[in-house]
Amino acid sequence: MQWKCEVRKPMTSQPRGNVIIDQEECKGCGLCVDSCPPECLELAPGLNKYGVHPAQYTGEDCTGCGACYYCCPEPGAITVERLVPPPKPAAPPATPKQEVAHATTL
């Protein structure tokens, strides 16, 4: 049985952030993986110089919230970049409405 919160839903909008993890500084504690709301971090299958599985960014769905950065016990291991959203297309200029004379009916 799966709980409703356990079902991962992909983001419907474009990612708003990017996560850079220094694999050699990561201690592999997994705090960032557990704290990530969109679940875009995971522990790597390989080992780093400490002999642990470091965190890695999956490459998609980052919201740029920075939760991983704030909970990481290793200073400098995680960098979160906020991406600039693409410009929205400008709305066409409004055309003035022409008034139409209506005949009154009695």
PyMOL commands that place a pseudoatom at each C-alpha (Angstrom):
pseudoatom trace, name=CA, resn=MET, resi=1, chain=A, elem=C, hetatm=0, pos=[0.000, 0.000, 0.000]
pseudoatom trace, name=CA, resn=GLN, resi=2, chain=A, elem=C, hetatm=0, pos=[1.320, 3.459, -0.904]
pseudoatom trace, name=CA, resn=TRP, resi=3, chain=A, elem=C, hetatm=0, pos=[0.372, 6.606, 0.912]
pseudoatom trace, name=CA, resn=LYS, resi=4, chain=A, elem=C, hetatm=0, pos=[-0.738, 9.566, -1.151]
pseudoatom trace, name=CA, resn=CYS, resi=5, chain=A, elem=C, hetatm=0, pos=[2.375, 11.521, -0.120]
pseudoatom trace, name=CA, resn=GLU, resi=6, chain=A, elem=C, hetatm=0, pos=[4.653, 8.671, -1.273]
pseudoatom trace, name=CA, resn=VAL, resi=7, chain=A, elem=C, hetatm=0, pos=[3.607, 8.963, -4.914]
pseudoatom trace, name=CA, resn=ARG, resi=8, chain=A, elem=C, hetatm=0, pos=[6.053, 11.291, -6.678]
pseudoatom trace, name=CA, resn=LYS, resi=9, chain=A, elem=C, hetatm=0, pos=[4.440, 13.672, -9.134]
pseudoatom trace, name=CA, resn=PRO, resi=10, chain=A, elem=C, hetatm=0, pos=[6.692, 15.331, -11.717]
pseudoatom trace, name=CA, resn=MET, resi=11, chain=A, elem=C, hetatm=0, pos=[6.748, 19.111, -11.894]
pseudoatom trace, name=CA, resn=THR, resi=12, chain=A, elem=C, hetatm=0, pos=[4.385, 20.574, -14.445]
pseudoatom trace, name=CA, resn=SER, resi=13, chain=A, elem=C, hetatm=0, pos=[6.388, 23.787, -14.839]
pseudoatom trace, name=CA, resn=GLN, resi=14, chain=A, elem=C, hetatm=0, pos=[9.990, 24.406, -15.814]
pseudoatom trace, name=CA, resn=PRO, resi=15, chain=A, elem=C, hetatm=0, pos=[12.635, 23.858, -13.105]
pseudoatom trace, name=CA, resn=ARG, resi=16, chain=A, elem=C, hetatm=0, pos=[13.444, 27.030, -11.174]
pseudoatom trace, name=CA, resn=GLY, resi=17, chain=A, elem=C, hetatm=0, pos=[16.752, 25.922, -9.711]
pseudoatom trace, name=CA, resn=ASN, resi=18, chain=A, elem=C, hetatm=0, pos=[19.935, 23.922, -10.124]
pseudoatom trace, name=CA, resn=VAL, resi=19, chain=A, elem=C, hetatm=0, pos=[21.875, 22.051, -7.449]
pseudoatom trace, name=CA, resn=ILE, resi=20, chain=A, elem=C, hetatm=0, pos=[25.648, 21.657, -7.528]
pseudoatom trace, name=CA, resn=ILE, resi=21, chain=A, elem=C, hetatm=0, pos=[27.065, 19.104, -5.071]
pseudoatom trace, name=CA, resn=ASP, resi=22, chain=A, elem=C, hetatm=0, pos=[30.789, 18.788, -4.410]
pseudoatom trace, name=CA, resn=GLN, resi=23, chain=A, elem=C, hetatm=0, pos=[31.037, 14.984, -4.398]
pseudoatom trace, name=CA, resn=GLU, resi=24, chain=A, elem=C, hetatm=0, pos=[34.350, 15.038, -2.523]
pseudoatom trace, name=CA, resn=GLU, resi=25, chain=A, elem=C, hetatm=0, pos=[33.019, 17.244, 0.288]
pseudoatom trace, name=CA, resn=CYS, resi=26, chain=A, elem=C, hetatm=0, pos=[29.759, 15.338, 0.801]
pseudoatom trace, name=CA, resn=LYS, resi=27, chain=A, elem=C, hetatm=0, pos=[29.685, 13.104, 3.906]
pseudoatom trace, name=CA, resn=GLY, resi=28, chain=A, elem=C, hetatm=0, pos=[26.817, 10.997, 2.574]
pseudoatom trace, name=CA, resn=CYS, resi=29, chain=A, elem=C, hetatm=0, pos=[24.530, 11.668, 5.546]
pseudoatom trace, name=CA, resn=GLY, resi=30, chain=A, elem=C, hetatm=0, pos=[21.452, 11.932, 3.303]
pseudoatom trace, name=CA, resn=LEU, resi=31, chain=A, elem=C, hetatm=0, pos=[19.939, 14.929, 5.117]
pseudoatom trace, name=CA, resn=CYS, resi=32, chain=A, elem=C, hetatm=0, pos=[19.666, 16.862, 1.867]
pseudoatom trace, name=CA, resn=VAL, resi=33, chain=A, elem=C, hetatm=0, pos=[17.986, 13.918, 0.132]
pseudoatom trace, name=CA, resn=ASP, resi=34, chain=A, elem=C, hetatm=0, pos=[15.392, 13.629, 2.924]
pseudoatom trace, name=CA, resn=SER, resi=35, chain=A, elem=C, hetatm=0, pos=[14.735, 17.387, 3.056]
pseudoatom trace, name=CA, resn=CYS, resi=36, chain=A, elem=C, hetatm=0, pos=[14.233, 17.935, -0.699]
pseudoatom trace, name=CA, resn=PRO, resi=37, chain=A, elem=C, hetatm=0, pos=[10.521, 18.677, -1.334]
pseudoatom trace, name=CA, resn=PRO, resi=38, chain=A, elem=C, hetatm=0, pos=[10.530, 17.768, -5.062]
pseudoatom trace, name=CA, resn=GLU, resi=39, chain=A, elem=C, hetatm=0, pos=[12.770, 14.734, -4.357]
pseudoatom trace, name=CA, resn=CYS, resi=40, chain=A, elem=C, hetatm=0, pos=[15.359, 15.668, -6.974]
pseudoatom trace, name=CA, resn=LEU, resi=41, chain=A, elem=C, hetatm=0, pos=[18.363, 14.499, -4.945]
pseudoatom trace, name=CA, resn=GLU, resi=42, chain=A, elem=C, hetatm=0, pos=[19.560, 10.941, -4.412]
pseudoatom trace, name=CA, resn=LEU, resi=43, chain=A, elem=C, hetatm=0, pos=[22.562, 9.105, -3.028]
pseudoatom trace, name=CA, resn=ALA, resi=44, chain=A, elem=C, hetatm=0, pos=[25.043, 8.088, -5.730]
pseudoatom trace, name=CA, resn=PRO, resi=45, chain=A, elem=C, hetatm=0, pos=[25.823, 4.413, -6.220]
pseudoatom trace, name=CA, resn=GLY, resi=46, chain=A, elem=C, hetatm=0, pos=[29.596, 5.097, -6.204]
pseudoatom trace, name=CA, resn=LEU, resi=47, chain=A, elem=C, hetatm=0, pos=[31.777, 5.998, -3.225]
pseudoatom trace, name=CA, resn=ASN, resi=48, chain=A, elem=C, hetatm=0, pos=[33.732, 9.207, -2.668]
pseudoatom trace, name=CA, resn=LYS, resi=49, chain=A, elem=C, hetatm=0, pos=[37.092, 9.667, -0.882]
pseudoatom trace, name=CA, resn=TYR, resi=50, chain=A, elem=C, hetatm=0, pos=[35.391, 9.254, 2.512]
pseudoatom trace, name=CA, resn=GLY, resi=51, chain=A, elem=C, hetatm=0, pos=[34.031, 5.870, 1.455]
pseudoatom trace, name=CA, resn=VAL, resi=52, chain=A, elem=C, hetatm=0, pos=[30.396, 6.987, 1.508]
pseudoatom trace, name=CA, resn=HIS, resi=53, chain=A, elem=C, hetatm=0, pos=[27.708, 7.393, -1.130]
pseudoatom trace, name=CA, resn=PRO, resi=54, chain=A, elem=C, hetatm=0, pos=[27.559, 11.141, -1.822]
pseudoatom trace, name=CA, resn=ALA, resi=55, chain=A, elem=C, hetatm=0, pos=[24.387, 12.964, -2.772]
pseudoatom trace, name=CA, resn=GLN, resi=56, chain=A, elem=C, hetatm=0, pos=[23.781, 13.820, -6.410]
pseudoatom trace, name=CA, resn=TYR, resi=57, chain=A, elem=C, hetatm=0, pos=[21.270, 15.927, -8.311]
pseudoatom trace, name=CA, resn=THR, resi=58, chain=A, elem=C, hetatm=0, pos=[19.008, 13.997, -10.682]
pseudoatom trace, name=CA, resn=GLY, resi=59, chain=A, elem=C, hetatm=0, pos=[19.055, 16.924, -13.107]
pseudoatom trace, name=CA, resn=GLU, resi=60, chain=A, elem=C, hetatm=0, pos=[15.371, 17.788, -13.063]
pseudoatom trace, name=CA, resn=ASP, resi=61, chain=A, elem=C, hetatm=0, pos=[12.533, 19.207, -10.935]
pseudoatom trace, name=CA, resn=CYS, resi=62, chain=A, elem=C, hetatm=0, pos=[14.600, 21.510, -8.675]
pseudoatom trace, name=CA, resn=THR, resi=63, chain=A, elem=C, hetatm=0, pos=[12.515, 24.398, -7.337]
pseudoatom trace, name=CA, resn=GLY, resi=64, chain=A, elem=C, hetatm=0, pos=[15.515, 26.319, -6.008]
pseudoatom trace, name=CA, resn=CYS, resi=65, chain=A, elem=C, hetatm=0, pos=[14.075, 26.350, -2.458]
pseudoatom trace, name=CA, resn=GLY, resi=66, chain=A, elem=C, hetatm=0, pos=[17.485, 25.746, -0.846]
pseudoatom trace, name=CA, resn=ALA, resi=67, chain=A, elem=C, hetatm=0, pos=[16.247, 23.245, 1.774]
pseudoatom trace, name=CA, resn=CYS, resi=68, chain=A, elem=C, hetatm=0, pos=[19.161, 20.933, 0.917]
pseudoatom trace, name=CA, resn=TYR, resi=69, chain=A, elem=C, hetatm=0, pos=[21.657, 23.768, 1.351]
pseudoatom trace, name=CA, resn=TYR, resi=70, chain=A, elem=C, hetatm=0, pos=[20.326, 24.804, 4.767]
pseudoatom trace, name=CA, resn=CYS, resi=71, chain=A, elem=C, hetatm=0, pos=[20.253, 21.298, 6.242]
pseudoatom trace, name=CA, resn=CYS, resi=72, chain=A, elem=C, hetatm=0, pos=[23.695, 20.208, 4.965]
pseudoatom trace, name=CA, resn=PRO, resi=73, chain=A, elem=C, hetatm=0, pos=[26.215, 19.881, 7.834]
pseudoatom trace, name=CA, resn=GLU, resi=74, chain=A, elem=C, hetatm=0, pos=[29.207, 20.277, 5.471]
pseudoatom trace, name=CA, resn=PRO, resi=75, chain=A, elem=C, hetatm=0, pos=[29.839, 23.944, 4.550]
pseudoatom trace, name=CA, resn=GLY, resi=76, chain=A, elem=C, hetatm=0, pos=[30.419, 24.353, 0.843]
pseudoatom trace, name=CA, resn=ALA, resi=77, chain=A, elem=C, hetatm=0, pos=[29.232, 20.907, -0.210]
pseudoatom trace, name=CA, resn=ILE, resi=78, chain=A, elem=C, hetatm=0, pos=[25.957, 22.144, -1.755]
pseudoatom trace, name=CA, resn=THR, resi=79, chain=A, elem=C, hetatm=0, pos=[25.308, 25.186, -3.915]
pseudoatom trace, name=CA, resn=VAL, resi=80, chain=A, elem=C, hetatm=0, pos=[21.789, 26.047, -5.070]
pseudoatom trace, name=CA, resn=GLU, resi=81, chain=A, elem=C, hetatm=0, pos=[21.351, 28.327, -8.057]
pseudoatom trace, name=CA, resn=ARG, resi=82, chain=A, elem=C, hetatm=0, pos=[18.091, 30.095, -8.785]
pseudoatom trace, name=CA, resn=LEU, resi=83, chain=A, elem=C, hetatm=0, pos=[17.378, 30.066, -12.507]
pseudoatom trace, name=CA, resn=VAL, resi=84, chain=A, elem=C, hetatm=0, pos=[16.040, 33.144, -14.257]
pseudoatom trace, name=CA, resn=PRO, resi=85, chain=A, elem=C, hetatm=0, pos=[12.572, 32.376, -15.607]
pseudoatom trace, name=CA, resn=PRO, resi=86, chain=A, elem=C, hetatm=0, pos=[12.127, 32.791, -19.355]
pseudoatom trace, name=CA, resn=PRO, resi=87, chain=A, elem=C, hetatm=0, pos=[10.500, 36.094, -20.317]
pseudoatom trace, name=CA, resn=LYS, resi=88, chain=A, elem=C, hetatm=0, pos=[6.766, 35.992, -20.762]
pseudoatom trace, name=CA, resn=PRO, resi=89, chain=A, elem=C, hetatm=0, pos=[5.450, 37.053, -24.163]
pseudoatom trace, name=CA, resn=ALA, resi=90, chain=A, elem=C, hetatm=0, pos=[4.022, 40.539, -24.175]
pseudoatom trace, name=CA, resn=ALA, resi=91, chain=A, elem=C, hetatm=0, pos=[0.264, 40.825, -24.555]
pseudoatom trace, name=CA, resn=PRO, resi=92, chain=A, elem=C, hetatm=0, pos=[-0.899, 42.440, -27.783]
pseudoatom trace, name=CA, resn=PRO, resi=93, chain=A, elem=C, hetatm=0, pos=[-2.049, 46.043, -27.364]
pseudoatom trace, name=CA, resn=ALA, resi=94, chain=A, elem=C, hetatm=0, pos=[-5.728, 46.413, -26.622]
pseudoatom trace, name=CA, resn=THR, resi=95, chain=A, elem=C, hetatm=0, pos=[-7.776, 47.777, -29.495]
pseudoatom trace, name=CA, resn=PRO, resi=96, chain=A, elem=C, hetatm=0, pos=[-10.372, 50.394, -28.605]
pseudoatom trace, name=CA, resn=LYS, resi=97, chain=A, elem=C, hetatm=0, pos=[-13.895, 49.072, -28.884]
pseudoatom trace, name=CA, resn=GLN, resi=98, chain=A, elem=C, hetatm=0, pos=[-16.162, 50.801, -31.342]
pseudoatom trace, name=CA, resn=GLU, resi=99, chain=A, elem=C, hetatm=0, pos=[-19.473, 51.966, -29.996]
pseudoatom trace, name=CA, resn=VAL, resi=100, chain=A, elem=C, hetatm=0, pos=[-22.463, 50.648, -31.807]
pseudoatom trace, name=CA, resn=ALA, resi=101, chain=A, elem=C, hetatm=0, pos=[-25.686, 52.644, -31.817]
pseudoatom trace, name=CA, resn=HIS, resi=102, chain=A, elem=C, hetatm=0, pos=[-28.610, 50.440, -30.800]
pseudoatom trace, name=CA, resn=ALA, resi=103, chain=A, elem=C, hetatm=0, pos=[-32.170, 51.181, -31.705]
pseudoatom trace, name=CA, resn=THR, resi=104, chain=A, elem=C, hetatm=0, pos=[-34.364, 51.336, -28.659]
pseudoatom trace, name=CA, resn=THR, resi=105, chain=A, elem=C, hetatm=0, pos=[-37.328, 49.048, -28.765]
pseudoatom trace, name=CA, resn=LEU, resi=106, chain=A, elem=C, hetatm=0, pos=[-40.473, 49.773, -26.804]
for i in range(1, 106): cmd.bond("trace and resi %d" % i, "trace and resi %d" % (i + 1))
show_as sticks, trace
zoom trace
